[in-house]
């Protein structure tokens, strides 16, 4: 599993709502003696659109509970720290490589960090995260 997958897991991507995870109960034995009827529309599970993950809410909540003042909105290092991930240069380079950082930015850690922060937020948004567009700048 790559670092970006770990970020998504820590933010709750891929979690199913509790209601959808519970299968309907099978009919009881006494119900089998009656004539079969079509289930009501309310009883049938309906397909739902992919729900947005409240990335901003989750990260703001984690930041409020953290003893360090971490600015995840502008810093990839702080974002990774907030999620309990290794934020070392090697870990950031690994994540940048995973996300396809251009070679010219990989040689300058400041440029790589800015690219990486934007790329992570954009990729979270592309996967259903509610990232405000102003955070991409």
C-alpha positions as CSV (number, residue, x, y, z in Angstrom):
1,X,0.0,0.0,0.0
2,X,1.4,3.4,-1.0
3,X,1.6,6.5,1.2
4,X,-1.3,8.1,-0.6
5,X,-3.5,5.1,0.2
6,X,-2.5,5.4,3.9
7,X,-3.5,9.1,3.8
8,X,-6.9,8.2,2.3
9,X,-7.4,5.4,4.9
10,X,-6.6,7.8,7.8
11,X,-9.2,10.3,6.4
12,X,-11.9,7.7,6.1
13,X,-12.0,7.2,2.4
14,X,-13.6,3.9,1.5
15,X,-15.6,3.6,4.7
16,X,-19.1,2.5,4.2
17,X,-22.0,4.1,6.1
18,X,-23.2,1.9,8.9
19,X,-26.7,1.5,7.4
20,X,-25.4,0.2,4.1
21,X,-23.1,-2.3,5.8
22,X,-26.0,-4.0,7.5
23,X,-27.7,-6.6,5.3
24,X,-31.5,-6.9,5.6
25,X,-32.7,-9.7,8.0
26,X,-34.0,-12.9,6.3
27,X,-37.7,-13.5,6.6
28,X,-38.7,-15.5,9.7
29,X,-39.9,-19.1,9.4
30,X,-43.5,-18.1,10.1
31,X,-43.4,-15.6,7.2
32,X,-42.7,-18.4,4.7
33,X,-46.2,-19.8,5.1
34,X,-47.9,-16.7,3.7
35,X,-48.1,-15.8,0.1
36,X,-45.0,-14.0,-1.2
37,X,-45.2,-10.3,-1.7
38,X,-43.0,-7.9,-3.4
39,X,-40.9,-5.8,-1.0
40,X,-41.9,-2.2,-0.7
41,X,-39.8,0.4,-2.3
42,X,-38.7,1.6,1.1
43,X,-37.3,-1.8,2.1
44,X,-35.2,-2.2,-1.1
45,X,-31.7,-0.8,-0.9
46,X,-31.2,2.2,-3.2
47,X,-28.0,2.9,-4.9
48,X,-26.4,6.0,-3.5
49,X,-23.8,8.4,-5.0
50,X,-20.3,8.3,-3.6
51,X,-20.5,10.4,-0.4
52,X,-18.0,13.1,0.0
53,X,-15.4,12.7,2.7
54,X,-15.3,15.7,5.0
55,X,-11.5,16.1,4.7
56,X,-11.5,19.7,6.0
57,X,-13.7,18.8,9.0
58,X,-11.5,15.8,9.9
59,X,-8.2,17.6,9.6
60,X,-9.5,20.7,11.5
61,X,-10.7,18.4,14.2
62,X,-7.4,16.6,14.4
63,X,-5.6,20.0,14.5
64,X,-7.7,21.2,17.3
65,X,-6.8,18.2,19.4
66,X,-3.1,18.3,18.6
67,X,-0.7,20.0,21.0
68,X,1.4,21.4,18.1
69,X,0.1,24.2,16.0
70,X,0.1,22.5,12.6
71,X,-1.0,24.3,9.5
72,X,-2.1,21.5,7.3
73,X,-3.8,23.9,4.8
74,X,-0.4,25.1,3.5
75,X,2.2,22.6,4.7
76,X,2.6,19.0,3.5
77,X,4.9,18.4,6.5
78,X,2.2,19.5,8.9
79,X,-0.5,17.6,7.0
80,X,1.5,14.4,7.3
81,X,2.3,15.0,11.0
82,X,-1.4,15.6,11.7
83,X,-2.2,12.2,10.2
84,X,0.6,10.5,12.3
85,X,2.7,9.8,9.3
86,X,6.5,10.1,8.8
87,X,7.0,13.6,7.4
88,X,10.8,13.2,6.8
89,X,12.3,14.3,3.5
90,X,12.6,10.7,2.4
91,X,8.9,10.0,3.1
92,X,7.9,13.1,1.2
93,X,10.1,12.1,-1.7
94,X,8.5,8.7,-1.7
95,X,5.0,10.3,-1.8
96,X,6.1,12.8,-4.5
97,X,7.4,9.9,-6.6
98,X,4.2,8.0,-6.1
99,X,2.1,10.9,-7.2
100,X,4.3,11.7,-10.2
101,X,6.2,14.8,-9.2
102,X,8.1,16.3,-12.1
103,X,11.9,15.6,-11.9
104,X,12.8,19.4,-11.9
105,X,10.8,19.8,-8.6
106,X,12.3,16.7,-6.9
107,X,15.7,18.4,-6.6
108,X,14.4,21.4,-4.7
109,X,12.6,20.4,-1.5
110,X,10.7,23.6,-1.2
111,X,9.3,23.3,-4.7
112,X,8.6,19.6,-4.2
113,X,6.8,20.4,-0.9
114,X,4.5,23.0,-2.6
115,X,3.8,20.7,-5.5
116,X,3.2,17.7,-3.2
117,X,0.8,19.6,-1.0
118,X,-1.3,20.7,-3.9
119,X,-1.2,17.3,-5.6
120,X,-2.3,15.5,-2.4
121,X,-5.3,17.9,-1.9
122,X,-6.2,17.6,-5.6
123,X,-6.1,13.8,-5.5
124,X,-8.2,13.8,-2.3
125,X,-10.7,16.0,-4.1
126,X,-10.7,13.7,-7.2
127,X,-11.5,10.7,-4.9
128,X,-14.5,12.4,-3.2
129,X,-12.9,14.7,-0.6
130,X,-14.5,18.1,0.0
131,X,-11.5,20.3,-0.6
132,X,-12.2,24.0,-1.2
133,X,-10.6,25.2,-4.4
134,X,-8.8,28.0,-2.6
135,X,-6.6,25.4,-0.9
136,X,-5.2,24.3,-4.3
137,X,-3.5,27.7,-4.8
